[in-house]
Amino acid sequence: MKPESNLDSDLKLLEDPLFQELVAEGLRIQHRFAAEPVYAKTGKGYLKSEGVEELQRIKAEIKRSSK
């Protein structure tokens, strides 16, 4: 049995619905990542909050799922 080439496995990955969903989510929140000037060379930073609405939505989803 011949092992798959990297190209074959890459093409399969691109067609995977979970992979597509994860890439879309990453691109959707990419603008929120901010590097700290002190850590710019290490790549460390933080994720900016979208504000109070984001926290309210998360709390509502948790409350809904616990019922």
N, C-alpha and C positions, 0 to 999 in steps of 0.2 A: 504494500500500500504506500503510495507516494504522499508525503506530507504536503499540506496546502502551502502555496507560496504566500508571501506577505500581501501581495496585491489581491489575491483571492479572499483572504481573511479581511482585508480592509474594505473590499467591496461589500462583503456580507455585513460587516459592521455598519456601513453607511445605510443599508437597507433595514436595519433593526429599528423597530418603532420606539423601543425604550431609549436607544442611543439618540435618535432624532429628538425625542422629548427632552432628554437631558441637555443636549446641545442648545435647543431652543430656549430652555430655562436659563442656561448659562449666559446666552447672548442677551436675554431679557434683563438680567440683573448686572451685567458687566459694568455699566456706568456707575454703579454704586460702590465699587471697590476703590479704595483710596490708599495709596502708599504713604506711610509716615515718612517725612523728610529724613529723620534720623536713621530709618531702616531702609532707605531707598536702595542701597546696594545689596541688601539681603533679601529683598522682595517681601518683607513683612509689612503688614498694614492692617486695615480693618474694613468692615462692610458698613457703609452709611445706612442709616435708617431711612425708610420712606416716610416716616412721620407717625403721628398718632393713629391715622386711619389703618396703617398696616397692623399695629398692635391690636386694635379693636377687631379687625377681621380675623386675626389669629385666635383671639380669645373666643370669638363667636363660633369659629369652626370647632374649637376644642369643646365648647359647651354643647354644641349640636351633636358631636360624635360621642359624647359621654351619656347621652340620653338613650 
